[in-house]
């Protein structure tokens, strides 16, 4: 046993006197070594990565001090009038706040209703608020449009037979429609803060250490200003849709869009080179004519009220079509790491050793044994 523990046996070395075996072995080893070095640099396998950023996004919408001048987009909106300013920009941000998103209203349809008894459904009466338009005839057989009065709604919940008539919403005419072509001149100001906790990096897309504060006050995102976080709606339309025939339907039916902010940073370089990259994507169905489901982006809302000296309940039914813009943030940061370097080198040495073993098998099976010599 002591002989085994305190002795060392060196294996014999087999030498093949063959030029093609030597050339093959040299080619395989060099190819594997070059490939490993290339992969190590190309895939940055000498770095440790943080791919789980913590991000926060705020969006502010404001009108532009000057009109859109993009002829490709403007030609698709013949009713656009730059001087028209009937509403403030905040009147068309519905809902007012969202998480990492904003909804800019492009069209609003408002319909008035009066809550009346279903007894006289076949009678067309005069609309007292718009005399030139009568109250629409209502078919109370459509139970989904009929409700129970609050005075005996509790009775119905107790499954008691009700002999009183139901109430229905009678539509008032005309239907009011608002179009917001001014949204083409709205500017989105997106602020993004991102943190990579594993590598202790915190950045924001204002980049004061790169471009300065004066640049952010006057810039606007385009092909020459890709670091600017201010985006004009007309510019976004141009970037996500090349078909100009789709612009008007997108405003009419609403649309769902995405602004992607991607952070790909290498901390082995200067920290100033860690900059965001913006990408734009349209998420709804296109074109609209081939969409079998609900078009664009929209939602319904209503508000109820009583007019002075009137006991009838009124309702304004509002259908809001909007450009729903969602902001998503992804990121990856890498930095050299000693443990990662040693792990990669060990893996590459194992690959080279596998190539050597392969050459040994080839030599053993395809070489004339007379050309084999053993070195002790």
N, C-alpha and C positions, 0 to 999 in steps of 0.2 A: 504494500500500500504506500509506504514511504517512497518507494522508487517511482510510483506513478505521480505522486505529488511533487517531487523534487526533480523531475526529469522533463526534458523538452524534446519533442520530436518534430523535425522539420520535414514537410512533404517534399517529395522529389518534383523537380521541374521538368516538364515535357517540352522539348523544343522541336518545332516542325521546320524542317529545312524546305520550305515552300514559299515561293515569292507571292503566289496569288493569295495564300492564307495570310501572309503578313500584310499584303495590300488591303485585303478585306477587313482585317482587324483594325488597321490604322484608319481606314475610311469610316467604319462604324463608330469608332471611338471619337474621331474628330466631329462627325455629324451629330452625335449625341451631345458632345460638349458644346458645340455651337448652338444647337437647338435649345439646350438648357439655359445658356446665357441669354439667348434671344427671348425666351419665355420669361425669364426672370426680370428682364428690363421691360418687355412689352406688357406683361400682366402685373408689373410692379409687385411681384411676390416677395420683395424684400420689405414691404410696408405692412403695417397694421391698419385696418380700416374701421371707421365708425359710420355705419349705415343706418343709424336710428336717431335722426335729429329731432329736436324739440322745436316747434315752429309756432309763430303767431303772426296773423295777417289782419291788417285793418285796411278798409277801403273808403275813400272819400270821393264823392262825385261833385264836380263843379262845372259851371258853364265856361266855355272858352271865350277869351276876349276878342277873338277873330273867327271868321267863318271858315268852314272846310273848303279846301281848294283842290281836292282830288277829283279830277274829271271822270275817272272810271266809276267811282261810287256815286257822285252827284248826278250823273246822267240817268241813273236808275230811279231817281226821285223827282219827277216833274213838278210835284206840288211843294217842293221844299222852298222855304222862304227864310233867308238868313236873318232878316230884320224882324221877323215875327217873334214876339216874346210875351205871350199872354199869361204864362205861368212861371213860377219860380222853379228851379231845378228840383227842390225838395218836394214839390207837389207830385212828382212822378217817380219817386223812389218808394215803391210799395212791395213788400213791407219795409219799414224804415231801417231796421237792423237785421242782419243775418251773420252767421259765423262763416268767415272766409268766402263770402258771396255778396252779390248785390243784384237787385232786380230793378231795371229801368223800364218804366212803362212806355209803350209805344202806341197803344190804342186802348181806349176805354169806351165801353158800351153801357149806357145806363137806361134802365127800364123802370118806370113807376108802376106800382100796384096799389089797389085798395082792397082791404079785407071786407067782403060782403057775404050776405047770405046766399046760399045756393038755390033758393026758391025761384028766383026770377032769372035763371041763367039764359033764357032764350030772348031776353029783352035787351036791345042795344040802347043804352042811355047816353045822354049828353055828358061829355067830360067838362066839369065845371071849371077846371084849371086850364084846359086847352079847348075852347069851344069849337074850334074847327076840326077836332079829332074826337070821335065817339069812344066810349069805353068798349073794349074788345069783348065779343061774346065768349063766354067761358063754358066749357063742357065739364060739368061737375061729376060726370061718370068716371073721370080720371081721378081715382082716389088719392094718388100720390100728390096731387095739387090741392087737396082739401085738408083742412085741419079742424080740430075741435076747439071751440072757444075756451079760454082759461076758466070761465065760471063753472063749467061742468066737466073739465078734463079729468079731475080726480074721480068723478063718478065712473068714467069710462075705464079707468085703471082698476077699479074694483069689479069690473065685468058686470056692471048693471046696465040694463037696456036703456038706451037714450032715445027719446022721441023728438028731441029738439033737432032742428036742421043743422047741418054742418056749414062751415064757412069756407070760402074759396078766395084765392088771390085773383082779382080782375086786373088785367093789364091795362095800363094807360098809354095812350099814344100822344106824341111821337116818341120814337127811340132816339136818345141823344148819343152822339158819337163824337169823341175827341181823338184827334190824331196828333202825335207828338214827334214831328219831324225834327224838332230842335234837338232831339237826342243824338243826332249825328254830330253835334258840336259839343256834346258832353265829354269831359275828360275824367278818366279814372286815375286817381292818385293812390297807388298801392304801396303800403309800407309793410315790409316783411322782416321780422327778427327771427334768427335761427341759431340754435345752440347744438353743438356736438359735445355732449358731456364727457365722453370717453377720452377725447383728445383736448378738452378744455378750450374749445374754440367758440366764440360768439361773434356773429357778423350780422349786418343789416344791409338791405339793398339800396340805402342812400349813398353809401360809399364815399363818405366825406374825406377819407384819406386818399382817394383816387381822383375824383373829379371836382370836389369842392362844393361849397354851398351855392355859389353863384350859378353854377351849371344846372343845379336842380331847380332853380327859380325860373329859368327860361327854356329849359329843354322840353322836348316832346318825342316820344318813341317813334323811330322809323329805322330804315336800313342803315342810316349813318349815326344813329344815336341809340345803340342797343343796350346801353346801361341806364337809360332814363326810365324811371318808374311811372311816368305819366303816359296814359294811353287814350287817344281819341277814338271814339266809337267808330267813326268812318274808317280809320286806319285798321281797327280790329276786323271790321267786315271785309276789308280788302285782303287781309292776311289769312282769314279762315275760309273764304269762299271766292273762287275765281269766276264763277258764273254770275254775271251781273243781273240776270233775270231772277235770281233768287233773293236779291236785296229787298225788293218791295214786299214779296210774300213773307220774308223774315220779320219785317216791321208790322205787317198786317196780322200775322198769326203768332208772333212771338218766336223766340228761338232760345236754345240752350247752348251756351258756349263755355269753354274752359281755357283759363290762362295757367300754364304750367311754369313754375319757377324751379329751376334745377340748379343745385350747387354741386359742382365737381371740383374739389380743391385738393391740392398737393402741398402739404405743409413743409415739404423739403424746399420749396421755392419761396419767393417773397410772399408774405401774407396779403399784399395788395393784389396779387393775381387771383385770389379767391373771390370770384365775381359770379353773380347770378346770370343764368341764361333763360330767356323767356321763349316759350313756344305757345302756339294758339291752335285750338281745335274746336270744331263744331260737333256737338254731341247729339243733336236731334236728327230725325230722319231727313234725308235729302235725296232727290228733290221732293217737295211737298206733294206733288201730284201722284207720286208712287207710295205715299204713306197711307197704309190702311187704318191707322189708329188716329188718335187725337193729334191735331197739328200743333207744331210749335210749343210754346210755353205760355200758360195762362192759369188763372185761378178766379174763383167766384167769391164775392162778398156781398153783404147787404146791411142796410141800416134801417131802423124803424122809427117812426115818429107820429105824433098827432098834430094836425094843423089847428090853429086857433079856432075856437067855436065849432069844432068838428069832432065827433065821437068815433069816427071811422079810423082804423089803424092803417097807416100808409107805410109802404116799403119801397126803397130804392135798391133795385137789384143791379149790381155792378159786375161786369165781366172785364177783367183786366188782362191785357196781353202785354208781355214784357220780354225784354232781353235779359235772360237770367244768366249772369256771368259768375262762374265758380272759379276760385283760385286754389290750386293744389301745389304743394311744396314737397320736393324730394331732394335728397342730398347724399353725398358720399365724400368723406375726407380721409386721406391716407397720409401716413408718416412712417419713416423708417423705424424699424424695431429690431434690436439685436436677437431676440428670441425667434422672430419670424425669419431673419436672415439665416440663422443656423439651421432652422427647420428646412428651409428651402434648399440650402446647400446639401444637407443630408439626403433629401429626397433626390436631388440631381445626381449625387454620387451613387445612390442605389440604382438609378436608371443606367448610368454608365457601366456599373458592375454587371447589370443584366445583359448589356450589350456584349461585354467580354465573355460571359458564360455562353451566350449564343454562338459567338465565334468559336469557342472551344468545342461545342457540340458539332458544329459544321466541320471543323478540322478533324475531329475524331471519326466521323462517318465517311468523309469524302477524301481522305488523304491516304496515300500509300504508306503502310506501316514501316516500310523500309527506310522512309525519310524521317522517321521519328528518332530522336535521341533523348536520353534521360540524363539529367544533371542532378547529382546528389547534393 
